[in-house]
C-alpha cells in the first residue's frame, strides 16, 4: 500500500509554493500562517529534506521543492477535473467571464465553438469590457486580466504572455517578406495605439524608437510620424490588416493573421508585452467549472505557435 503524507500537508505545500507566501496560502485555505508553517515542517520531515529557503527573503523553493511542486500542483488539478467530470450536474450552469474587448473579440470568441463542442452543458456569458469588474462582488466568475505582473488578491493563473511586433499587410509593404529598417518604416503610414500615460514602458512607437536608437545609428523620429491613432486596440488591428499603415501589435491578438500571411512582421525588433492572467476568487462555489475552463483555455493556447522571427 502506498504511503502518502496527509492531504492537509500536501495542500499547504502546494498553496505556499504557488503563492510563494505562507500568508497568502493561509488566506486561501482559511487557516493561520503559523498553521501553514507547521504543516510544511511536517511535510518536510516526511520528505526528509527542506522544501523552502526561508532566509533571506523572499521565500524560495529548494531543489527538492522545485521537483515536488509541479507534480503536486498538476495532481490536484487532475483530481479536480476528474471529480468535476464524474459528479452529476457539476458541469452545468453558466460562467460569467470578463476580458478586455480586444482579447474577447480576437482570442476568445473565435474559439467558442471548440468550447461548446467539449462542454456543451456549461454555458459562457462573455463580458467584453476594459473596465475592471469586481470579482469579490460577484460581477464575474472569471476575469482574464492583462497586466505586467500577476494581479493580487485572487487565485491567478498565467494563460500566456504576448510580444509586440511591428506588422503590416503585404498589400502595403509588398509580398517579398523583406524586413524594413527604421528609415524605410518612415516611408509608410504609422498606426499608433493609445496606452495609459501611467504605463511608462507602453509598447508604442516612442518606446520602439528608443530601443532602436540603442542598436542603430540612424533612426528617424517615428513617434512624430504617426498617421493614425486609435484608442481602441481592435480598430488599430483592423486598420493594419486592411493595409492602412504599419502597427505595433500583440502577437497573441494577431496570431491568425500572422499565420495566414494577412499580416507580416517587418522588423526583428520587438517589445515585451504583458501577461494574460486567468483570475477568480478564492473559495468560489463553481470551482469545478472554473477548473474546466482554465484547463481548456491553457490547452487551447498551447496549440498556438508563432515564429519569433
N, C-alpha and C positions, 0 to 999 in steps of 0.2 A: 504493500500500500504506500502511495506517495506521501511523504511527509512535507507539508507546506506550512508556512507561517500563518498566523491568524489573519483573516481578511482585514481587520482593523489596522494592523500594521502595514499591510500592503497598500491600503487606501491612503494612509498617512504619508507613506513614502512617495506614492505616485503624485499626490496633490502638492507636496512640498517640492518635489523635483520639477513639476510642471510650472509652478509659480516662482521657483527659486526663493521661497519665502515661507517660513513656518507660520507667520502671522496670517498670510493670505490663505494658506492651506487650512488653518484653524477656522477662519471665517467661512470657507466653503463647506467644511464638514461639521460646523456648529459645535466646535469644542474650543478649548483654550490653547494658545501656543505652547504652554507647558505640557499639555496632554500630547500634542503633536511631537514635541521633543522627546517625551518619554516613549511613545510608540516607535519612533525611529531608532532610538537607542536599543529597544528590544529587538527590532528587526536587524540592526547591525550586529547585535550579539548572536542572533540566529545565523547570520551570514558569516560571522567570524571576521568581518572586515569593516572598516569605516566606509560609509557611503557618501558623506558630505564633508567638505572642508569648511569649517565654521569660522575660522580665523585665517588671515584677515578678511574682513568683509569686502565685497558681497559674498553671499553664500554660493558655493560651487560644488559640483559633484566630483567625487574621486573617480579614478578609472573604473573601479568596481561599480560605482553608482551609475556611470555612463553606460556600462554594459547592461545593467538591470533595467534602467528606466524605460527605454523603448519597448522592451519585451512586456513589461508590466502594463505600460500605457496602452499598447496595442491589444493586449489581452483583455483589459477592461472594456475597450471599445468593441472588441469582438463579442464579449459576453452581452453587452447592451444591445448590439444589433441582432444577435440570435434570439435573445429573450423578446425583443420587440417583434420579431417575425413570428414567434410561436404563440404569443399572447393574443387571444381572440379580441378583435376590435382595437388593439393597441395602436394600429397604424391608421386608424380612420380619423375623420375630422378635418380641421384646417390649420394651416400655419400662416401667420402673417409675417411677411419678410419685407424689410425695408432696405433699400440700396440707393446709391446715387442714381440720378436719371441716366447718366451715361452707362454705368455698369448694368443697370436693369435692361436698358434697350439693346446694348451691344453684346452683352455676355449672357445674361440670364434668360431673357425672353426667347432667343433663338434655340435654347436648349430645353425649353419646357416640354416639347413633345417627347423627348427622351425620358424626362422625369415622369410624365403621365404613363408612359409605357411600363416603367419599372414600379411605380407607386400609384396605381390608379385610384386607390381608396383614400389617399391623403391629398387633399386639395390645398393649393397655394394661393394666397392673396398677395400680390406684388404691389408694394407701395414705393413707387419711384419718386424720390424727393432728395434734395440736397440738404434739407433740414435734418437735424439730429433728433430722432424720436426718442422718447423716454421709455426704455425697456422696463425699468423698475415699476413704472406706472401702467404697464401692460399695453402701451401703444403699438408694440410689435412683439412677436415671439423671437425673431432673429433679426439682427442688423448686420449688414455687410458694410463695415466701416472702411474708409480709405484714409490711411494715416501713415506717418513715418514710423511710429512705434506702436506696440500693442495698446489699445485703449484700456485704461484701468477700470476696476470696479465690477467687472463681469467675467464670466468664463469666455476665453478668447482663443481662437484657432486661426493661424495664418493660412489662408487659402492659396495665395500666390503673391508674388511681387512683380511689378512691371518695370520696364525700362523705356525711356522716352527716346524715340528715334526720329531723325529727320526724314520725312517721307513725302512722296509726290506721286501724282498719276503719270503713267507713261505717256498719256496724251499731252501732258505739259512738258516733260523733260525728254521724251523720246524713249524708244524701246531698247536702246543699246545697253542699258543697265550700267551706264557709266556713273562713277562716283564724282560728285561735284566738290570743288574746293570753295572756300568762303567767297572768293571774288566771283566765281561762277554762280553761286547761290544768289548773290546780289542782283543778278540779271533777271531773276524771276520774281513774281509777286510772292510776298511772305505773309503767312497767316499766323496771327497771334491768338493765344487763348488766355483770357484773363485769369489770374490767380490771386488769392487773398494777399494784401500788402504785407501781412504778418509773416508770410512764408518767404524768408529771405533766400532760400535755395529753390525757388519755384522753377520748374522745367520750361523756361521761356527763352526767347531769343537773346535776351540780355545775359542770362546765365550761360547759354551755349556759346555766345560770343566771348565771354570772359574766359571760359575753358579753352576755346580755340586759340586765343591770343597767348596762352601759356605754352602752346605747342608750335604755333606758326608765326611767321614774321608779318605777313600781310593779311590782316583780317579787317574788312570794312565794318562800319558801324551798322550792322544788320538790324539792331534793335530799333533804329530810327527809320528803317526802310520798309517796315511792315505795311502791307497794302490793305489787309483786312484784319479786324479784331473782333472776337466773339466772347461774350460772357459765358455762353453755354457750350460746353465741350463738344456735344453732339453736332452742333452747327459747324464748328470748325472742321470736324472729321468729314462731314458731308461735303464741305467746300473743297477739301483736299481731294477727296475721291472724284469729284466732278471736274478736277483739273483747274481750279481757280487759283491755286497757289501751293507753295511748299509749307508744310506744317511740322511741328514737333509734337508727335502723338504717342500715347501709351501703346506699347506693342500688345498688351492684353486686349485693348479695345479695338484695335485694327488688325487683329490676328487673321481673320478671314480674308481681308484684302491683301495682306502681305503674302498669305499662302496662295491666293489665286492670281496674284500679279496685278490686281487692280490698283495697288499701291506698291511702290518700290522704295527701298532705303537708298538715300542718295548721299549719305555721309557716314563714315565709320565712327565719328564722334557721337557718343550717346550721353544721356543724362540719367542719373539714378532716379528711380521713381519712388513709389510708396507701396505699402502692403495693403492687400485686401483681406481684412480680418472678419471672420465669422464670429459674431458676438451674441451671447444670450445670458440671461441672469442665472445665478446660482439657484439650485433647487427648483427649477422650472417644472411645472406639472406635466409638460409634454416632452420630457427628455428623450423618450424613445423615438418620437417623430423627429425631433431636432437632430438626434444622432443619425437617423436615416438620411436626412437632408445633408448633413455635414459630410457623411461618407460619400454620398452621391456627388456632391459638389467637388470634393477633392479628387475623386476618381475621374470625373469629367475633365478637370483642369490638367491632370497628368497626361491626358491624351493629346494635349496641345504642344507642339514643338515649333519654335521659331528659330530660324538661322540667325545667329548673333552677328553675322557679317564680319 
